[in-house]
Amino acid sequence: MWNRLGLLIIRRSSSAAKVSTVHQALQRADGTFEAEDGLSRLKNAINAAKSAGTLATLPHTSQYQSFSDSLINGLSTAPPEVAVEYLQCCANHNFTNDKRLIKAAITRCVASPQELSERSLSSALLACATLRNVPRMTEASSALAAEVSRRLSNGENLHPIAVTNMAWALVSLNAWSDSLTPVLIDYLKKQLDTFPFHSIALLLWSLAKAGVTDKDVFSRASQLCCSKGASNYDQRSFLQIAWALATVGHYNQPFFDMLSDKLLAAKGRGFYTPRTLSSISWSLAKAQHYRPDVLDHIADHSLVRLHEFNSHDLGNLAYAFGSLNQPRKDLLVAVAERFFSDPQLRANNLAHANIVWSCIVSDVYPEQLVKHSLSVEALQQVSDRQHPQSPNMHMSKTSMQVLQLHVALTREHPELGLGGLPPEQTRDLLTKSYEAVMSYQQTSVFQRNVWRALEGLGGGRQYYLPEALTRSGYIVDAELLLAPDNKPVLIPRHWYFRTIGYVRDVLLGRRESGVQSEQQLAPTSEERGEEEESTKNLSEILSSMEVTRRRKYINLASDWHGTGHCAHVARRVAVEADGPEHFAMNCNHPLGRTVLKHRQLKAMGWDVISIPYYEWAGLKTGDCHMQYLKEKISKS
């Protein structure tokens, strides 16, 4: 007991001694001093308060307030370089409670930024980024950013590390200005070769964050990263580069191969943290770089540490395996179990969507995940979810994920007995998905070339249906109806050129899609007037689709219509023009979204014919294209 009491007395005495040290650091007989001397006293006081555990309450003491008043008065006439040192001191010690002092230092810096040295300007921006939650930081950083632009415009040869720090700070503060981009790009085109490896990495990350995608800069930077990063594995720098390249869509195969090889060769637990594993896998997926050995390596290490993953990392990890079509069902089942083991993890809607979609691609359906995804709460979150920049596209993506799950459970695996969407929810999601598709669906040159070959093969445009919208939400590049003798069947005219309003009416039961009478399926007077005003016949309608996507109209696939016209049809064929975006960048491995679409179209009754771009490109003439399609159709 006496020992414990003695220890308590010693601790209290020690604490009291530390507190008195704070007072000693602030004490001054006359109460006035130079700003430089005040900086030294401030550092001593902060260090003493941190040791005593009283840093949070330090600004509220009367002695400190008197001291702070003297500092603020001194800063008004101090050189701006001194004001930067005050900012650095507060940033380095995370001392944000004295906002008056920070504001005074910022005001002095912004008053004459042209007087700051290159190093001080960089330090001021870095301090602002660290103190970004303090009021006026964004305003102050904008003024400092203008000074950076001015110096770059004047051709000043700024140091690479200073430029990198400035770029990072401006991005962190959301203070990047459009006027900075062109002068910085010009500077980088001249000076990028002088940047060290870690500076290039942080600079690329900052540019990608700021939305700068200059092709020349990213191309040269990625080349430099390959040469300068070959002799070492600076993990953080490699992750920053991979994220930046994947984010802006600049693919450099040598870099991603080098990253993959270094990951395989890395040893030690520190190289395989959850953030590292999820970040690398996400970057590989966004860059569409397929290395099955690396993905299996990531999966094996992730399974060991899956209990350490947060929801963000779980979602990115699952997304990568689904996107790259890497079948690791053991990993996805474990990810789903981990995700539902903690209510806080389940609250991440984006991670939930990525995990569900990846499970569908891999054709694995953990019961708990499926039931939660089809719950009323989860479906309401999907209906409410929007992306601030492109709400239609985001709604299409999230709606389609749920619809894909519905198709998987009801058409591919009804034997699982896991149910599906209720009819009214299916109708709601389909309508939102269709409206989004109508707003951004675009036609590629490759698609149009396949259409021309189909036209030549069938003897006219009316023997195929381009960009056919299915009831499940997929758009088929072209649909053919084949008779028992394998000859194409004429497509009814009323299958073409429908409005989203017509589609909505059919879904709501206001129109009967299965009626075989063309008169009953004719457009409304409003639709007819728009059609006659823009085009005169079916040939012109299809021609206009080849030139530019008509956002008001769409063609309806055969599953929208009754059995009358399809009674003499032996096969429904979905022709998919699979361009480079459907495959990995470094090989002809099909990506997850393409494999899933083909698989589900087959489950819904279509014979799917995939036309890979690399096979099509080897055919030189139109006759070769038609013969190629004919052989594909006969073998499907």
C-alpha positions as CSV (number, residue, x, y, z in Angstrom):
1,M,0.0,0.0,0.0
2,W,2.8,2.4,1.0
3,N,4.6,1.6,-2.3
4,R,1.5,2.5,-4.3
5,L,1.0,5.7,-2.4
6,G,4.6,6.6,-2.9
7,L,4.3,6.0,-6.6
8,L,1.1,8.2,-6.8
9,I,3.0,11.0,-5.0
10,I,5.9,10.7,-7.4
11,R,3.6,10.8,-10.4
12,R,1.7,13.9,-9.1
13,S,5.0,15.6,-8.3
14,S,6.4,14.8,-11.8
15,S,3.2,16.2,-13.4
16,A,3.4,19.4,-11.3
17,A,7.0,19.8,-12.3
18,K,6.1,19.5,-16.0
19,V,3.3,22.0,-15.7
20,S,5.6,24.5,-14.0
21,T,8.0,24.0,-17.0
22,V,5.2,25.3,-19.2
23,H,4.9,28.4,-17.1
24,Q,8.6,28.9,-17.2
25,A,8.6,28.7,-21.0
26,L,6.0,31.4,-21.2
27,Q,7.3,33.7,-18.4
28,R,8.8,37.1,-19.4
29,A,9.3,40.0,-17.0
30,D,8.4,42.8,-19.3
31,G,5.8,40.9,-21.4
32,T,7.3,41.9,-24.7
33,F,9.7,40.1,-27.0
34,E,10.7,39.7,-30.6
35,A,8.7,37.3,-32.8
36,E,11.7,35.1,-33.3
37,D,12.2,34.8,-29.5
38,G,8.4,34.2,-29.1
39,L,8.6,31.2,-31.6
40,S,11.3,29.6,-29.5
41,R,9.2,30.0,-26.3
42,L,6.1,28.7,-28.1
43,K,7.9,25.5,-29.1
44,N,9.2,25.0,-25.6
45,A,5.7,25.6,-24.1
46,I,4.1,23.2,-26.6
47,N,6.7,20.5,-25.9
48,A,6.3,20.9,-22.1
49,A,2.5,20.8,-22.4
50,K,2.6,17.7,-24.5
51,S,4.8,16.0,-21.9
52,A,2.4,17.0,-19.2
53,G,-0.7,16.0,-21.2
54,T,-2.1,19.5,-21.0
55,L,-1.7,20.6,-24.6
56,A,-5.5,20.8,-25.2
57,T,-6.0,23.1,-22.3
58,L,-2.9,25.2,-22.8
59,P,-4.6,28.0,-24.9
60,H,-7.2,28.5,-22.2
61,T,-4.8,29.5,-19.4
62,S,-4.5,33.2,-18.7
63,Q,-0.7,33.2,-18.9
64,Y,-0.8,31.6,-22.4
65,Q,-3.5,34.1,-23.6
66,S,-1.3,37.0,-22.6
67,F,1.6,35.4,-24.3
68,S,-0.5,34.7,-27.4
69,D,-1.6,38.4,-27.6
70,S,2.1,39.4,-27.6
71,L,2.8,36.9,-30.4
72,I,0.0,38.2,-32.5
73,N,1.1,41.8,-32.1
74,G,4.6,40.8,-33.1
75,L,3.6,38.9,-36.2
76,S,2.0,41.9,-37.8
77,T,5.4,43.4,-38.4
78,A,7.5,40.3,-38.5
79,P,9.0,39.0,-41.8
80,P,6.7,36.6,-43.6
81,E,9.3,33.9,-43.2
82,V,8.8,34.0,-39.5
83,A,5.1,33.7,-39.9
84,V,5.7,30.5,-41.9
85,E,7.7,29.1,-39.1
86,Y,4.8,29.7,-36.7
87,L,2.5,27.8,-39.1
88,Q,5.0,25.0,-39.3
89,C,5.3,24.8,-35.5
90,C,1.5,24.5,-35.1
91,A,1.3,22.0,-37.9
92,N,4.1,19.8,-36.7
93,H,2.7,19.6,-33.2
94,N,-1.0,19.5,-34.4
95,F,-1.6,22.6,-32.2
96,T,-4.8,23.9,-33.6
97,N,-6.5,25.3,-30.5
98,D,-5.1,28.7,-30.8
99,K,-6.9,29.7,-34.0
100,R,-6.2,33.4,-33.5
101,L,-2.5,32.8,-33.7
102,I,-2.8,30.6,-36.7
103,K,-5.0,33.2,-38.4
104,A,-2.5,36.0,-37.7
105,A,0.4,33.9,-39.2
106,I,-1.7,33.1,-42.3
107,T,-2.7,36.8,-42.7
108,R,1.0,37.8,-42.6
109,C,2.0,35.1,-45.2
110,V,-0.8,36.1,-47.6
111,A,-0.2,39.8,-47.2
112,S,3.1,39.5,-49.2
113,P,3.6,36.0,-50.6
114,Q,6.0,37.4,-53.2
115,E,8.5,37.9,-50.3
116,L,8.5,34.2,-49.4
117,S,11.4,32.1,-50.5
118,E,10.7,29.0,-52.6
119,R,11.2,26.8,-49.6
120,S,9.0,29.0,-47.3
121,L,6.2,29.1,-49.9
122,S,6.3,25.3,-50.1
123,S,6.4,25.0,-46.3
124,A,3.5,27.4,-45.9
125,L,1.3,25.3,-48.2
126,L,2.3,22.1,-46.4
127,A,1.4,23.7,-43.1
128,C,-2.0,24.9,-44.5
129,A,-2.7,21.4,-45.7
130,T,-2.0,20.0,-42.2
131,L,-4.1,22.7,-40.6
132,R,-6.9,22.6,-43.2
133,N,-9.7,22.3,-40.6
134,V,-8.8,25.7,-39.3
135,P,-11.0,28.5,-40.8
136,R,-9.5,30.6,-43.7
137,M,-7.1,27.8,-44.8
138,T,-8.7,27.3,-48.2
139,E,-8.8,31.1,-48.9
140,A,-5.2,31.5,-47.8
141,S,-4.0,28.5,-49.9
142,S,-5.7,30.0,-53.0
143,A,-3.6,33.1,-52.6
144,L,-0.5,31.0,-52.2
145,A,-1.5,28.9,-55.2
146,A,-1.7,32.1,-57.2
147,E,1.8,33.0,-56.2
148,V,3.0,29.5,-57.3
149,S,1.3,30.0,-60.7
150,R,2.9,33.4,-61.1
151,R,6.4,32.1,-60.4
152,L,5.9,29.2,-62.8
153,S,4.5,31.6,-65.5
154,N,7.6,33.7,-65.1
155,G,9.8,30.7,-65.8
156,E,11.3,30.5,-62.3
157,N,13.2,27.2,-61.9
158,L,11.5,25.9,-58.8
159,H,13.0,22.9,-57.0
160,P,11.2,19.5,-57.9
161,I,10.6,18.7,-54.2
162,A,9.1,22.1,-53.6
163,V,6.8,21.8,-56.6
164,T,5.7,18.3,-55.5
165,N,4.9,19.5,-52.0
166,M,3.0,22.5,-53.3
167,A,0.9,20.3,-55.6
168,W,0.1,17.8,-52.8
169,A,-0.9,20.6,-50.5
170,L,-3.2,22.3,-53.0
171,V,-4.9,19.0,-53.7
172,S,-5.3,18.3,-50.0
173,L,-6.9,21.7,-49.5
174,N,-9.2,21.4,-52.5
175,A,-7.6,24.6,-53.6
176,W,-6.3,23.5,-57.1
177,S,-7.0,26.3,-59.6
178,D,-7.5,25.9,-63.3
179,S,-5.0,28.6,-64.0
180,L,-2.3,26.5,-62.3
181,T,-2.7,23.4,-64.6
182,P,-1.3,24.8,-67.9
183,V,1.8,26.5,-66.3
184,L,2.5,23.4,-64.2
185,I,2.2,21.1,-67.2
186,D,4.6,23.3,-69.2
187,Y,7.1,23.2,-66.3
188,L,6.8,19.4,-65.9
189,K,7.5,18.8,-69.6
190,K,10.8,20.6,-69.2
191,Q,11.8,19.5,-65.7
192,L,10.2,16.1,-65.0
193,D,13.4,14.2,-65.7
194,T,15.1,15.9,-62.8
195,F,12.5,14.7,-60.3
196,P,13.5,11.9,-57.8
197,F,11.3,8.7,-57.8
198,H,9.3,9.5,-54.7
199,S,8.6,13.0,-56.0
200,I,7.3,11.7,-59.3
201,A,5.0,9.3,-57.4
202,L,3.5,12.0,-55.1
203,L,3.2,14.4,-58.1
204,L,1.3,11.8,-60.2
205,W,-1.0,11.1,-57.2
206,S,-1.7,14.9,-56.8
207,L,-2.3,15.4,-60.6
208,A,-4.8,12.5,-60.6
209,K,-6.5,13.8,-57.6
210,A,-6.8,17.3,-59.2
211,G,-8.3,15.7,-62.4
212,V,-5.3,16.6,-64.5
213,T,-4.8,13.9,-67.2
214,D,-2.2,15.3,-69.6
215,K,-1.1,12.3,-71.7
216,D,2.4,13.5,-72.3
217,V,3.2,14.1,-68.7
218,F,1.8,10.8,-67.5
219,S,3.5,8.9,-70.3
220,R,6.9,10.4,-69.5
221,A,6.4,10.0,-65.8
222,S,5.4,6.4,-66.0
223,Q,8.5,5.7,-68.1
224,L,10.7,7.4,-65.5
225,C,9.1,5.4,-62.8
226,C,10.1,2.2,-64.5
227,S,13.7,3.3,-64.8
228,K,14.1,5.0,-61.4
229,G,12.0,2.5,-59.5
230,A,13.6,-0.7,-60.9
231,S,16.4,-0.8,-58.2
232,N,14.1,-0.4,-55.1
233,Y,10.7,-1.1,-53.8
234,D,9.4,2.1,-52.2
235,Q,6.1,0.6,-51.4
236,R,4.2,3.8,-50.8
237,S,5.5,5.4,-54.0
238,F,4.6,2.4,-56.1
239,L,1.1,2.4,-54.6
240,Q,0.7,6.2,-55.4
241,I,1.9,5.7,-59.0
242,A,-0.4,2.7,-59.6
243,W,-3.4,4.5,-58.2
244,A,-2.7,7.6,-60.3
245,L,-2.2,5.7,-63.5
246,A,-5.3,3.6,-62.9
247,T,-7.4,6.6,-62.0
248,V,-6.6,8.7,-65.1
249,G,-6.8,5.7,-67.4
250,H,-3.1,5.8,-68.5
251,Y,-1.9,2.2,-69.0
252,N,1.8,1.4,-68.8
253,Q,2.3,-2.3,-69.0
254,P,6.0,-2.3,-68.0
255,F,5.2,-0.5,-64.8
256,F,2.3,-2.8,-63.8
257,D,4.5,-5.8,-64.6
258,M,7.3,-4.4,-62.5
259,L,4.8,-3.7,-59.7
260,S,3.5,-7.2,-59.9
261,D,7.0,-8.8,-59.9
262,K,8.0,-6.7,-56.9
263,L,5.0,-7.7,-55.0
264,L,5.7,-11.4,-55.7
265,A,9.3,-11.0,-54.5
266,A,8.4,-8.9,-51.4
267,K,9.1,-10.5,-48.0
268,G,7.8,-9.6,-44.6
269,R,4.4,-9.0,-43.0
270,G,4.8,-5.3,-43.5
271,F,4.5,-5.6,-47.3
272,Y,1.1,-7.3,-47.1
273,T,-1.0,-5.0,-45.0
274,P,-4.8,-4.8,-45.8
275,R,-4.4,-1.4,-47.4
276,T,-1.5,-2.5,-49.6
277,L,-3.3,-5.7,-50.8
278,S,-6.6,-3.9,-51.5
279,S,-4.9,-0.9,-53.2
280,I,-2.7,-3.0,-55.5
281,S,-5.6,-5.2,-56.5
282,W,-7.9,-2.3,-57.1
283,S,-5.2,-0.5,-59.3
284,L,-4.7,-3.7,-61.3
285,A,-8.4,-4.0,-61.9
286,K,-8.9,-0.4,-62.9
287,A,-5.9,-0.6,-65.2
288,Q,-7.3,-3.9,-66.5
289,H,-3.9,-5.6,-66.0
290,Y,-4.4,-9.3,-65.6
291,R,-1.8,-11.4,-63.7
292,P,-3.4,-14.5,-62.3
293,D,-0.2,-15.4,-60.3
294,V,-0.3,-12.0,-58.6
295,L,-4.0,-12.2,-57.9
296,D,-3.6,-15.6,-56.3
297,H,-0.7,-14.3,-54.3
298,I,-2.9,-11.4,-53.1
299,A,-5.8,-13.8,-52.3
300,D,-3.6,-16.1,-50.3
301,H,-2.1,-13.3,-48.2
302,S,-5.5,-11.6,-47.8
303,L,-7.2,-14.8,-46.4
304,V,-4.6,-14.8,-43.6
305,R,-5.3,-11.2,-42.6
306,L,-8.9,-10.8,-43.6
307,H,-9.9,-10.0,-40.0
308,E,-7.9,-6.8,-40.2
309,F,-9.6,-5.5,-43.4
310,N,-12.0,-2.6,-43.1
311,S,-15.1,-2.3,-45.3
312,H,-13.4,-0.1,-47.9
313,D,-10.5,-2.6,-48.3
314,L,-12.9,-5.5,-48.4
315,G,-14.9,-3.8,-51.2
316,N,-11.9,-3.0,-53.3
317,L,-10.4,-6.5,-52.9
318,A,-13.7,-8.1,-54.0
319,Y,-14.1,-5.7,-56.9
320,A,-10.7,-6.5,-58.3
321,F,-11.4,-10.3,-58.4
322,G,-14.8,-9.8,-60.0
323,S,-13.6,-7.1,-62.5
324,L,-10.6,-9.2,-63.6
325,N,-12.6,-12.4,-63.7
326,Q,-10.3,-14.3,-61.4
327,P,-12.2,-17.2,-59.9
328,R,-11.4,-17.3,-56.2
329,K,-14.6,-18.4,-54.6
330,D,-12.9,-19.2,-51.3
331,L,-11.8,-15.6,-51.0
332,L,-15.2,-14.1,-51.9
333,V,-17.0,-16.3,-49.5
334,A,-14.6,-15.3,-46.7
335,V,-14.9,-11.6,-47.7
336,A,-18.7,-11.9,-47.5
337,E,-18.5,-13.6,-44.1
338,R,-16.1,-10.9,-42.8
339,F,-18.3,-8.1,-44.2
340,F,-21.4,-9.4,-42.3
341,S,-19.6,-10.1,-39.1
342,D,-19.6,-6.5,-38.1
343,P,-22.6,-4.1,-38.4
344,Q,-20.2,-1.2,-39.0
345,L,-18.7,-2.9,-42.0
346,R,-22.2,-3.5,-43.4
347,A,-23.0,0.2,-43.3
348,N,-20.6,0.8,-46.3
349,N,-23.1,0.6,-49.2
350,L,-20.4,0.9,-51.9
351,A,-18.4,-2.0,-50.5
352,H,-21.6,-4.0,-50.2
353,A,-22.4,-3.4,-53.9
354,N,-18.9,-4.4,-55.0
355,I,-18.9,-7.6,-53.0
356,V,-22.3,-8.6,-54.3
357,W,-21.4,-7.9,-57.9
358,S,-18.1,-9.8,-57.6
359,C,-19.9,-12.8,-56.1
360,I,-22.4,-12.8,-59.0
361,V,-19.5,-12.7,-61.6
362,S,-17.8,-15.6,-59.8
363,D,-21.1,-17.5,-59.6
364,V,-21.1,-17.8,-55.8
365,Y,-24.0,-16.8,-53.6
366,P,-23.4,-16.7,-49.8
367,E,-26.9,-16.9,-48.3
368,Q,-26.5,-14.1,-45.8
369,L,-25.2,-11.7,-48.5
370,V,-28.0,-12.6,-50.9
371,K,-30.8,-12.2,-48.2
372,H,-29.4,-8.8,-47.1
373,S,-29.1,-7.6,-50.7
374,L,-32.8,-8.4,-51.4
375,S,-34.0,-7.0,-48.1
376,V,-36.3,-4.0,-48.1
377,E,-33.7,-1.8,-46.4
378,A,-31.0,-2.6,-48.9
379,L,-33.3,-2.1,-51.9
380,Q,-34.3,1.3,-50.5
381,Q,-30.7,2.3,-50.3
382,V,-30.2,1.3,-53.9
383,S,-33.2,3.4,-55.0
384,D,-32.0,6.4,-53.0
385,R,-28.4,6.2,-54.1
386,Q,-27.1,8.8,-56.6
387,H,-23.7,10.0,-57.7
388,P,-23.4,13.8,-57.5
389,Q,-21.6,14.2,-60.9
390,S,-23.5,11.7,-63.0
391,P,-26.6,10.4,-61.2
392,N,-28.0,8.6,-64.2
393,M,-24.9,6.5,-64.8
394,H,-24.5,5.7,-61.1
395,M,-28.2,4.7,-60.8
396,S,-27.8,2.5,-63.9
397,K,-24.8,0.7,-62.3
398,T,-26.4,0.1,-58.9
399,S,-29.7,-0.9,-60.4
400,M,-28.1,-3.3,-62.8
401,Q,-26.2,-5.0,-60.0
402,V,-29.4,-5.8,-58.2
403,L,-31.1,-6.9,-61.4
404,Q,-28.1,-9.2,-62.2
405,L,-28.5,-10.8,-58.8
406,H,-32.2,-11.3,-59.6
407,V,-31.4,-13.0,-62.9
408,A,-28.7,-15.2,-61.3
409,L,-31.2,-16.4,-58.6
410,T,-34.3,-16.8,-60.8
411,R,-32.8,-17.9,-64.2
412,E,-29.4,-19.4,-63.5
413,H,-29.8,-21.0,-60.1
414,P,-33.5,-21.4,-59.1
415,E,-32.4,-24.6,-57.4
416,L,-30.8,-22.5,-54.6
417,G,-34.3,-21.4,-53.5
418,L,-33.0,-17.9,-52.5
419,G,-35.9,-16.1,-54.2
420,G,-35.6,-12.9,-56.2
421,L,-37.0,-9.4,-56.4
422,P,-40.7,-8.7,-55.9
423,P,-42.4,-7.7,-59.2
424,E,-42.9,-4.0,-58.2
425,Q,-39.2,-3.6,-57.1
426,T,-38.1,-5.2,-60.4
427,R,-40.2,-2.8,-62.4
428,D,-38.9,0.2,-60.4
429,L,-35.2,-0.8,-60.9
430,L,-35.7,-1.6,-64.6
431,T,-37.3,1.7,-65.3
432,K,-34.5,3.6,-63.6
433,S,-31.9,1.5,-65.3
434,Y,-33.5,2.1,-68.7
435,E,-33.8,5.9,-68.2
436,A,-30.1,6.0,-67.3
437,V,-29.1,3.8,-70.3
438,M,-31.0,6.1,-72.7
439,S,-29.0,9.1,-71.4
440,Y,-25.4,7.9,-72.1
441,Q,-25.4,4.8,-74.3
442,Q,-23.0,5.3,-77.2
443,T,-22.1,3.4,-80.3
444,S,-18.6,2.4,-81.3
445,V,-17.0,2.2,-84.8
446,F,-16.5,-1.5,-84.2
447,Q,-20.2,-2.0,-83.5
448,R,-21.1,-0.2,-86.7
449,N,-18.7,-2.3,-88.7
450,V,-20.4,-5.5,-87.3
451,W,-23.8,-4.1,-88.2
452,R,-22.7,-3.5,-91.8
453,A,-21.5,-7.1,-92.1
454,L,-24.8,-8.4,-90.6
455,E,-26.7,-6.3,-93.1
456,G,-24.7,-7.8,-96.0
457,L,-25.1,-11.3,-94.6
458,G,-28.9,-11.0,-94.2
459,G,-29.6,-9.0,-97.3
460,G,-30.9,-5.8,-95.5
461,R,-31.0,-3.9,-92.3
462,Q,-34.4,-5.2,-91.4
463,Y,-32.9,-8.7,-90.7
464,Y,-31.1,-7.6,-87.5
465,L,-31.9,-5.5,-84.5
466,P,-29.1,-3.1,-83.4
467,E,-28.6,-2.1,-79.8
468,A,-31.6,-4.2,-78.6
469,L,-32.8,-3.5,-75.1
470,T,-33.7,-6.7,-73.2
471,R,-36.2,-6.9,-70.3
472,S,-33.4,-7.7,-67.9
473,G,-31.7,-4.4,-68.6
474,Y,-28.9,-5.6,-70.9
475,I,-28.4,-4.0,-74.3
476,V,-27.4,-6.5,-77.0
477,D,-25.2,-5.1,-79.7
478,A,-27.3,-6.9,-82.3
479,E,-30.1,-9.5,-82.2
480,L,-30.8,-12.0,-85.0
481,L,-33.8,-14.2,-85.2
482,L,-33.1,-17.5,-87.1
483,A,-35.5,-19.9,-88.7
484,P,-35.0,-23.7,-88.4
485,D,-33.0,-23.6,-91.6
486,N,-30.6,-21.0,-90.0
487,K,-31.8,-18.2,-92.2
488,P,-32.5,-14.8,-90.6
489,V,-36.1,-13.9,-90.0
490,L,-37.4,-10.4,-90.8
491,I,-37.6,-8.1,-87.8
492,P,-41.0,-6.4,-87.3
493,R,-40.9,-2.7,-87.8
494,H,-42.6,-2.0,-84.5
495,W,-39.6,-3.4,-82.6
496,Y,-37.6,-0.4,-83.5
497,F,-37.6,3.1,-82.3
498,R,-39.4,3.1,-79.0
499,T,-39.4,5.8,-76.3
500,I,-38.6,5.3,-72.7
501,G,-42.3,6.4,-72.0
502,Y,-43.5,3.4,-74.0
503,V,-41.1,1.1,-72.1
504,R,-42.4,2.5,-68.8
505,D,-46.0,1.9,-69.9
506,V,-45.4,-1.7,-70.7
507,L,-43.7,-2.3,-67.4
508,L,-46.6,-0.7,-65.6
509,G,-49.1,-2.7,-67.6
510,R,-50.6,0.3,-69.5
511,R,-49.6,-1.4,-72.8
512,E,-49.5,-5.0,-73.7
513,S,-46.1,-5.8,-75.2
514,G,-47.0,-9.3,-76.4
515,V,-49.7,-8.1,-78.8
516,Q,-48.9,-9.2,-82.3
517,S,-50.8,-6.6,-84.2
518,E,-48.5,-3.8,-85.5
519,Q,-51.4,-1.5,-85.4
520,Q,-51.9,-2.1,-81.6
521,L,-48.2,-1.6,-81.0
522,A,-47.9,1.5,-83.2
523,P,-46.4,4.6,-81.6
524,T,-48.6,7.2,-79.9
525,S,-49.5,10.3,-81.9
526,E,-46.7,12.2,-80.0
527,E,-44.2,9.5,-80.8
528,R,-45.3,9.3,-84.4
529,G,-45.0,13.1,-84.9
530,E,-41.4,13.0,-83.5
531,E,-40.5,10.0,-85.7
532,E,-41.9,11.6,-88.9
533,E,-40.2,14.9,-88.1
534,S,-36.8,13.3,-87.7
535,T,-36.8,10.4,-90.1
536,K,-38.9,9.1,-93.0
537,N,-38.3,5.4,-93.0
538,L,-36.6,2.6,-91.1
539,S,-33.4,2.8,-93.1
540,E,-33.0,6.5,-92.1
541,I,-33.7,5.7,-88.5
542,L,-30.9,3.1,-88.4
543,S,-28.6,5.3,-90.3
544,S,-29.1,8.1,-87.8
545,M,-28.2,5.7,-85.0
546,E,-24.9,4.9,-86.7
547,V,-24.0,8.6,-86.8
548,T,-25.1,9.6,-83.3
549,R,-26.9,8.0,-80.5
550,R,-30.5,9.1,-80.4
551,R,-31.2,9.5,-76.7
552,K,-35.0,9.5,-77.0
553,Y,-35.4,6.1,-78.6
554,I,-34.3,2.5,-78.3
555,N,-35.0,-0.8,-80.0
556,L,-36.8,-3.6,-78.1
557,A,-35.4,-7.1,-78.0
558,S,-37.5,-10.2,-78.7
559,D,-38.2,-10.9,-75.1
560,W,-40.5,-7.8,-75.0
561,H,-42.9,-9.3,-77.5
562,G,-45.3,-12.1,-77.6
563,T,-44.9,-15.5,-79.1
564,G,-46.7,-14.7,-82.3
565,H,-43.8,-13.5,-84.3
566,C,-41.3,-15.7,-82.5
567,A,-43.4,-18.9,-83.2
568,H,-41.4,-19.6,-86.3
569,V,-38.1,-18.6,-84.8
570,A,-35.7,-21.5,-83.9
571,R,-33.0,-19.5,-82.3
572,R,-32.5,-16.0,-80.8
573,V,-28.9,-14.9,-81.4
574,A,-27.2,-12.1,-79.4
575,V,-24.2,-10.8,-81.3
576,E,-21.8,-9.0,-79.1
577,A,-19.0,-6.8,-80.6
578,D,-16.5,-7.1,-77.8
579,G,-14.0,-4.3,-78.2
580,P,-10.7,-3.8,-76.3
581,E,-12.6,-2.5,-73.2
582,H,-14.0,-6.1,-72.8
583,F,-10.5,-7.6,-72.3
584,A,-7.5,-7.2,-70.1
585,M,-5.0,-4.7,-71.5
586,N,-2.0,-7.1,-71.4
587,C,-3.7,-10.2,-72.8
588,N,-7.0,-11.4,-74.3
589,H,-8.5,-12.5,-71.0
590,P,-12.2,-11.4,-70.9
591,L,-13.2,-9.2,-68.0
592,G,-15.8,-10.0,-65.4
593,R,-18.6,-7.7,-66.7
594,T,-18.4,-9.3,-70.2
595,V,-18.4,-12.9,-68.9
596,L,-21.3,-12.1,-66.7
597,K,-23.4,-10.5,-69.5
598,H,-22.8,-13.5,-71.9
599,R,-23.6,-16.0,-69.2
600,Q,-26.8,-14.3,-68.2
601,L,-28.0,-13.8,-71.8
602,K,-27.5,-17.5,-72.3
603,A,-29.5,-18.3,-69.2
604,M,-32.4,-16.1,-70.6
605,G,-32.5,-18.0,-73.9
606,W,-30.1,-16.3,-76.3
607,D,-27.3,-18.0,-78.2
608,V,-24.4,-15.6,-77.6
609,I,-21.9,-14.9,-80.3
610,S,-18.9,-13.0,-79.1
611,I,-16.9,-11.1,-81.8
612,P,-13.5,-10.3,-80.2
613,Y,-11.9,-7.2,-81.7
614,Y,-8.6,-8.9,-82.2
615,E,-10.1,-11.6,-84.4
616,W,-12.1,-9.0,-86.4
617,A,-9.1,-6.8,-86.9
618,G,-7.3,-9.7,-88.8
619,L,-10.0,-9.8,-91.4
620,K,-9.3,-7.3,-94.2
621,T,-12.4,-7.3,-96.4
622,G,-16.2,-7.1,-96.1
623,D,-16.5,-10.6,-97.6
624,C,-14.2,-12.0,-94.9
625,H,-16.3,-10.3,-92.2
626,M,-19.5,-11.8,-93.6
627,Q,-17.9,-15.3,-93.9
628,Y,-16.6,-15.0,-90.3
629,L,-20.0,-14.1,-89.0
630,K,-21.7,-16.9,-91.0
631,E,-19.3,-19.5,-89.4
632,K,-19.8,-18.0,-86.0
633,I,-23.6,-18.2,-86.3
634,S,-23.6,-21.8,-87.6
635,K,-21.3,-23.0,-84.8
636,S,-23.2,-21.2,-81.9
